[in-house]
Every structure is written in C-alpha cells, then in structure tokens.
C-alpha cells in the first residue's frame, strides 16, 4: 500500500491551496482526499473537501460554523473521482471561497 500527500497552490498570493492525500494498493486508488483550503485570520480553513469517508465518494461544502453540505459523486472509479475533484476545485475555487467568506463576516 502506498500513500502520497502534497499541496498545489492556487491563485497568486499564497493563501489558497489544494491538499491531496491519495492511498493506493496495487496501483489503484483505494482512498483519497482533495481539499480546497484558504488562509484567513492566521489559519488554514477547509472550504470544500472531496473524499471517500463514510464508504462512498462525495463532496462536502464546508462553512466556518462547522456545517457541511454532502453530495455523493457518481463516477465509475476512484481515479475519476480524484480527477473530477481536482478539476472542479481548480475551475471554481474563487466561487467556493467567495461563498465561504460570506460566513466569515
């Protein structure tokens, strides 16, 4: 079993990143987390998380007060789930952060 963890920076000021955790067995993904995070008020905050917790792939839209909006991912493979998560977060990170920031005010 192998595990990789890494970050990918988004934006230009270093306050937005994607956190990846990918666990593989025999070359296939068996668990993953792809999480959008923003640095606000001297702390990293999770904004959106795609993962395989609870036994199924899904997206959690998070708010600073701890609420989560959970939506299942209906894709054929875990590899597709990771690719979808990364692409969605890269394409829409500004919108996700804007929505999250409304709760911070």
Backbone as JSON Lines, residues from 0, in Angstrom:
{"i":0,"aa":"X","n":[0.85,-1.17,0.0],"ca":[0.0,0.0,0.0],"c":[0.9,1.24,0.0]}
{"i":1,"aa":"X","n":[0.51,2.22,-0.82],"ca":[1.27,3.46,-0.89],"c":[0.39,4.64,-0.54]}
{"i":2,"aa":"X","n":[1.05,5.69,-0.09],"ca":[0.31,6.9,0.26],"c":[1.1,8.12,-0.16]}
{"i":3,"aa":"X","n":[0.42,9.09,-0.79],"ca":[1.04,10.35,-1.17],"c":[0.24,11.48,-0.57]}
{"i":4,"aa":"X","n":[0.96,12.48,-0.06],"ca":[0.33,13.71,0.42],"c":[1.11,14.87,-0.16]}
{"i":5,"aa":"X","n":[0.39,15.85,-0.71],"ca":[1.04,17.02,-1.28],"c":[0.05,18.16,-1.4]}
{"i":6,"aa":"X","n":[0.58,19.35,-1.71],"ca":[-0.22,20.55,-1.9],"c":[-0.01,21.09,-3.3]}
{"i":7,"aa":"X","n":[-1.03,21.78,-3.8],"ca":[-0.93,22.51,-5.05],"c":[-1.45,23.92,-4.78]}
{"i":8,"aa":"X","n":[-0.61,24.93,-5.03],"ca":[-1.0,26.3,-4.78],"c":[-1.9,26.81,-5.91]}
{"i":9,"aa":"X","n":[-2.91,27.58,-5.52],"ca":[-3.79,28.24,-6.48],"c":[-3.74,29.74,-6.23]}
{"i":10,"aa":"X","n":[-4.11,30.53,-7.21],"ca":[-4.08,31.97,-7.04],"c":[-2.66,32.49,-7.06]}
{"i":11,"aa":"X","n":[-2.51,33.76,-6.7],"ca":[-1.19,34.4,-6.82],"c":[-0.58,34.83,-5.49]}
{"i":12,"aa":"X","n":[-1.37,34.81,-4.41],"ca":[-0.84,35.37,-3.16],"c":[-0.48,34.34,-2.09]}
{"i":13,"aa":"X","n":[-0.56,33.04,-2.41],"ca":[-0.15,32.01,-1.48],"c":[-1.16,31.69,-0.38]}
{"i":14,"aa":"X","n":[-2.4,32.19,-0.5],"ca":[-3.4,31.95,0.54],"c":[-4.44,30.91,0.14]}
{"i":15,"aa":"X","n":[-4.27,30.3,-1.01],"ca":[-5.23,29.29,-1.48],"c":[-4.45,28.07,-1.94]}
{"i":16,"aa":"X","n":[-4.89,26.9,-1.5],"ca":[-4.19,25.68,-1.9],"c":[-5.16,24.51,-1.97]}
{"i":17,"aa":"X","n":[-4.72,23.49,-2.69],"ca":[-5.39,22.2,-2.68],"c":[-4.51,21.25,-1.89]}
{"i":18,"aa":"X","n":[-5.13,20.5,-0.98],"ca":[-4.43,19.47,-0.21],"c":[-4.85,18.12,-0.78]}
{"i":19,"aa":"X","n":[-3.87,17.28,-1.1],"ca":[-4.13,15.95,-1.65],"c":[-3.62,14.89,-0.69]}
{"i":20,"aa":"X","n":[-4.41,13.85,-0.52],"ca":[-3.96,12.63,0.15],"c":[-4.54,11.49,-0.68]}
{"i":21,"aa":"X","n":[-3.66,10.66,-1.22],"ca":[-4.08,9.57,-2.09],"c":[-3.44,8.28,-1.6]}
{"i":22,"aa":"X","n":[-4.26,7.28,-1.34],"ca":[-3.8,5.98,-0.87],"c":[-4.06,4.97,-1.98]}
{"i":23,"aa":"X","n":[-3.02,4.19,-2.33],"ca":[-3.16,3.2,-3.4],"c":[-2.8,1.81,-2.91]}
{"i":24,"aa":"X","n":[-3.36,0.83,-3.59],"ca":[-3.0,-0.57,-3.38],"c":[-2.94,-1.21,-4.76]}
{"i":25,"aa":"X","n":[-1.81,-1.84,-5.07],"ca":[-1.6,-2.47,-6.37],"c":[-1.89,-1.5,-7.52]}
{"i":26,"aa":"X","n":[-1.47,-0.23,-7.34],"ca":[-1.61,0.76,-8.39],"c":[-2.99,1.37,-8.53]}
{"i":27,"aa":"X","n":[-3.93,0.99,-7.69],"ca":[-5.29,1.54,-7.75],"c":[-5.58,2.38,-6.51]}
{"i":28,"aa":"X","n":[-6.27,3.49,-6.71],"ca":[-6.64,4.35,-5.59],"c":[-7.72,3.66,-4.76]}
{"i":29,"aa":"X","n":[-7.47,3.57,-3.45],"ca":[-8.46,2.97,-2.55],"c":[-9.02,3.98,-1.54]}
{"i":30,"aa":"X","n":[-8.38,5.13,-1.44],"ca":[-8.85,6.19,-0.54],"c":[-8.25,7.5,-1.02]}
{"i":31,"aa":"X","n":[-8.98,8.6,-0.79],"ca":[-8.45,9.89,-1.23],"c":[-9.11,11.03,-0.46]}
{"i":32,"aa":"X","n":[-8.39,12.16,-0.45],"ca":[-8.92,13.44,0.0],"c":[-8.34,14.48,-0.94]}
{"i":33,"aa":"X","n":[-9.2,15.32,-1.49],"ca":[-8.78,16.5,-2.23],"c":[-9.54,17.65,-1.6]}
{"i":34,"aa":"X","n":[-8.81,18.58,-0.97],"ca":[-9.45,19.61,-0.16],"c":[-8.96,21.0,-0.55]}
{"i":35,"aa":"X","n":[-9.9,21.9,-0.78],"ca":[-9.6,23.31,-1.03],"c":[-9.48,24.01,0.32]}
{"i":36,"aa":"X","n":[-8.38,24.75,0.52],"ca":[-8.14,25.45,1.77],"c":[-7.77,26.9,1.5]}
{"i":37,"aa":"X","n":[-8.18,27.78,2.41],"ca":[-7.85,29.2,2.3],"c":[-7.25,29.67,3.63]}
{"i":38,"aa":"X","n":[-6.24,30.53,3.54],"ca":[-5.57,31.06,4.73],"c":[-6.22,32.39,5.09]}
{"i":39,"aa":"X","n":[-6.94,32.39,6.21],"ca":[-7.66,33.58,6.67],"c":[-7.45,33.7,8.18]}
{"i":40,"aa":"X","n":[-7.19,34.91,8.62],"ca":[-7.02,35.17,10.06],"c":[-5.97,34.26,10.69]}
{"i":41,"aa":"X","n":[-4.83,34.14,10.03],"ca":[-3.67,33.4,10.54],"c":[-3.9,31.89,10.65]}
{"i":42,"aa":"X","n":[-4.84,31.35,9.85],"ca":[-5.15,29.93,9.96],"c":[-5.64,29.4,8.61]}
{"i":43,"aa":"X","n":[-5.29,28.14,8.3],"ca":[-5.83,27.47,7.12],"c":[-7.21,26.92,7.44]}
{"i":44,"aa":"X","n":[-8.17,27.2,6.56],"ca":[-9.55,26.75,6.73],"c":[-9.94,25.84,5.56]}
{"i":45,"aa":"X","n":[-10.52,24.68,5.84],"ca":[-11.05,23.85,4.74],"c":[-12.34,24.49,4.2]}
{"i":46,"aa":"X","n":[-12.46,24.53,2.89],"ca":[-13.61,25.16,2.24],"c":[-14.48,24.1,1.56]}
{"i":47,"aa":"X","n":[-13.85,23.25,0.77],"ca":[-14.54,22.14,0.08],"c":[-13.65,20.92,0.16]}
{"i":48,"aa":"X","n":[-14.26,19.77,0.44],"ca":[-13.48,18.54,0.54],"c":[-14.17,17.44,-0.26]}
{"i":49,"aa":"X","n":[-13.41,16.81,-1.11],"ca":[-13.83,15.58,-1.78],"c":[-13.11,14.44,-1.09]}
{"i":50,"aa":"X","n":[-13.83,13.38,-0.73],"ca":[-13.16,12.25,-0.09],"c":[-14.0,10.99,-0.19]}
{"i":51,"aa":"X","n":[-13.48,9.92,0.43],"ca":[-14.12,8.61,0.42],"c":[-14.53,8.2,1.83]}
{"i":52,"aa":"X","n":[-14.65,9.18,2.72],"ca":[-15.1,8.88,4.09],"c":[-16.53,8.37,4.04]}
{"i":53,"aa":"X","n":[-16.92,7.63,5.04],"ca":[-18.27,7.07,5.15],"c":[-18.54,5.99,4.1]}
{"i":54,"aa":"X","n":[-17.49,5.52,3.41],"ca":[-17.63,4.41,2.49],"c":[-18.13,4.74,1.09]}
{"i":55,"aa":"X","n":[-18.21,6.04,0.76],"ca":[-18.61,6.41,-0.6],"c":[-17.96,7.74,-0.97]}
{"i":56,"aa":"X","n":[-17.64,7.92,-2.26],"ca":[-17.02,9.18,-2.68],"c":[-18.07,10.3,-2.68]}
{"i":57,"aa":"X","n":[-17.67,11.46,-2.15],"ca":[-18.6,12.57,-2.07],"c":[-17.85,13.9,-1.92]}
{"i":58,"aa":"X","n":[-18.63,14.98,-2.06],"ca":[-18.11,16.34,-1.86],"c":[-18.79,16.93,-0.64]}
{"i":59,"aa":"X","n":[-18.0,17.54,0.23],"ca":[-18.52,18.3,1.36],"c":[-18.21,19.77,1.12]}
{"i":60,"aa":"X","n":[-19.25,20.6,1.08],"ca":[-19.05,22.04,1.07],"c":[-19.15,22.46,2.53]}
{"i":61,"aa":"X","n":[-18.07,23.08,3.02],"ca":[-17.93,23.36,4.44],"c":[-18.18,24.84,4.73]}
{"i":62,"aa":"X","n":[-18.63,25.13,5.93],"ca":[-18.76,26.51,6.37],"c":[-17.99,26.68,7.67]}
{"i":63,"aa":"X","n":[-17.58,27.91,7.98],"ca":[-16.79,28.14,9.2],"c":[-17.48,27.69,10.48]}
{"i":64,"aa":"X","n":[-18.81,27.63,10.49],"ca":[-19.52,27.23,11.7],"c":[-19.62,25.72,11.86]}
{"i":65,"aa":"X","n":[-19.02,24.96,10.92],"ca":[-18.99,23.51,11.04],"c":[-20.04,22.77,10.23]}
{"i":66,"aa":"X","n":[-20.97,23.5,9.62],"ca":[-21.98,22.85,8.78],"c":[-21.34,22.27,7.52]}
{"i":67,"aa":"X","n":[-21.9,21.17,7.05],"ca":[-21.42,20.52,5.83],"c":[-22.61,20.22,4.92]}
{"i":68,"aa":"X","n":[-22.4,20.46,3.65],"ca":[-23.38,20.06,2.64],"c":[-22.75,18.91,1.86]}
{"i":69,"aa":"X","n":[-23.3,17.71,2.01],"ca":[-22.7,16.5,1.42],"c":[-23.44,16.12,0.14]}
{"i":70,"aa":"X","n":[-22.65,15.83,-0.93],"ca":[-23.23,15.4,-2.2],"c":[-22.41,14.22,-2.73]}
{"i":71,"aa":"X","n":[-23.05,13.07,-2.99],"ca":[-22.32,11.9,-3.5],"c":[-21.77,12.15,-4.9]}
{"i":72,"aa":"X","n":[-20.65,11.51,-5.19],"ca":[-20.07,11.51,-6.54],"c":[-20.47,10.21,-7.21]}
{"i":73,"aa":"X","n":[-21.03,10.3,-8.38],"ca":[-21.45,9.11,-9.12],"c":[-20.51,8.95,-10.31]}
{"i":74,"aa":"X","n":[-19.38,8.35,-10.07],"ca":[-18.38,8.11,-11.11],"c":[-17.95,6.65,-11.02]}
{"i":75,"aa":"X","n":[-17.35,6.14,-12.08],"ca":[-17.03,4.72,-12.16],"c":[-15.84,4.28,-11.31]}
{"i":76,"aa":"X","n":[-14.82,5.14,-11.19],"ca":[-13.61,4.73,-10.48],"c":[-13.15,5.82,-9.52]}
{"i":77,"aa":"X","n":[-12.33,5.42,-8.59],"ca":[-11.74,6.39,-7.66],"c":[-10.82,7.36,-8.4]}
{"i":78,"aa":"X","n":[-10.13,6.86,-9.42],"ca":[-9.26,7.72,-10.21],"c":[-10.08,8.84,-10.84]}
{"i":79,"aa":"X","n":[-11.26,8.52,-11.36],"ca":[-12.13,9.54,-11.94],"c":[-12.59,10.53,-10.87]}
{"i":80,"aa":"X","n":[-12.86,10.05,-9.69],"ca":[-13.27,10.93,-8.59],"c":[-12.18,11.94,-8.26]}
{"i":81,"aa":"X","n":[-10.93,11.48,-8.18],"ca":[-9.82,12.38,-7.88],"c":[-9.64,13.4,-9.0]}
{"i":82,"aa":"X","n":[-9.71,12.95,-10.25],"ca":[-9.58,13.87,-11.39],"c":[-10.7,14.89,-11.4]}
{"i":83,"aa":"X","n":[-11.93,14.44,-11.16],"ca":[-13.07,15.35,-11.12],"c":[-12.91,16.38,-10.0]}
{"i":84,"aa":"X","n":[-12.52,15.91,-8.82],"ca":[-12.35,16.8,-7.67],"c":[-11.31,17.88,-7.97]}
{"i":85,"aa":"X","n":[-10.17,17.47,-8.47],"ca":[-9.12,18.44,-8.77],"c":[-9.59,19.45,-9.81]}
{"i":86,"aa":"X","n":[-10.22,18.99,-10.87],"ca":[-10.66,19.9,-11.93],"c":[-11.73,20.86,-11.43]}
{"i":87,"aa":"X","n":[-12.7,20.34,-10.67],"ca":[-13.75,21.2,-10.13],"c":[-13.17,22.29,-9.24]}
{"i":88,"aa":"X","n":[-12.28,21.91,-8.34],"ca":[-11.72,22.88,-7.4],"c":[-10.83,23.9,-8.11]}
{"i":89,"aa":"X","n":[-10.1,23.48,-9.12],"ca":[-9.26,24.41,-9.87],"c":[-10.13,25.38,-10.69]}
{"i":90,"aa":"X","n":[-11.21,24.88,-11.25],"ca":[-12.08,25.72,-12.08],"c":[-12.93,26.68,-11.25]}
{"i":91,"aa":"X","n":[-13.34,26.26,-10.04],"ca":[-14.34,27.01,-9.29],"c":[-13.87,27.5,-7.92]}
{"i":92,"aa":"X","n":[-12.57,27.47,-7.66],"ca":[-12.09,27.82,-6.32],"c":[-12.49,29.23,-5.9]}
{"i":93,"aa":"X","n":[-12.49,30.17,-6.83],"ca":[-12.83,31.54,-6.46],"c":[-14.29,31.62,-5.98]}
{"i":94,"aa":"X","n":[-15.18,30.92,-6.66],"ca":[-16.59,30.92,-6.27],"c":[-16.77,30.25,-4.91]}
{"i":95,"aa":"X","n":[-16.13,29.1,-4.71],"ca":[-16.23,28.4,-3.43],"c":[-15.74,29.29,-2.28]}
{"i":96,"aa":"X","n":[-14.63,29.97,-2.49],"ca":[-14.08,30.83,-1.43],"c":[-14.98,32.03,-1.19]}
{"i":97,"aa":"X","n":[-15.55,32.58,-2.24],"ca":[-16.49,33.69,-2.08],"c":[-17.68,33.27,-1.22]}
{"i":98,"aa":"X","n":[-18.22,32.09,-1.48],"ca":[-19.35,31.59,-0.69],"c":[-18.93,31.35,0.76]}
{"i":99,"aa":"X","n":[-17.77,30.79,0.97],"ca":[-17.25,30.53,2.32],"c":[-17.04,31.83,3.07]}
{"i":100,"aa":"X","n":[-16.51,32.85,2.38],"ca":[-16.2,34.12,3.01],"c":[-17.43,34.85,3.51]}
{"i":101,"aa":"X","n":[-18.58,34.59,2.92],"ca":[-19.81,35.23,3.39],"c":[-20.1,34.86,4.84]}
{"i":102,"aa":"X","n":[-19.69,33.65,5.24],"ca":[-19.91,33.2,6.61],"c":[-18.91,33.8,7.6]}
{"i":103,"aa":"X","n":[-17.8,34.32,7.09],"ca":[-16.76,34.86,7.97],"c":[-17.07,36.29,8.42]}
{"i":104,"aa":"X","n":[-17.95,36.96,7.73],"ca":[-18.22,38.38,8.03],"c":[-19.16,38.54,9.19]}
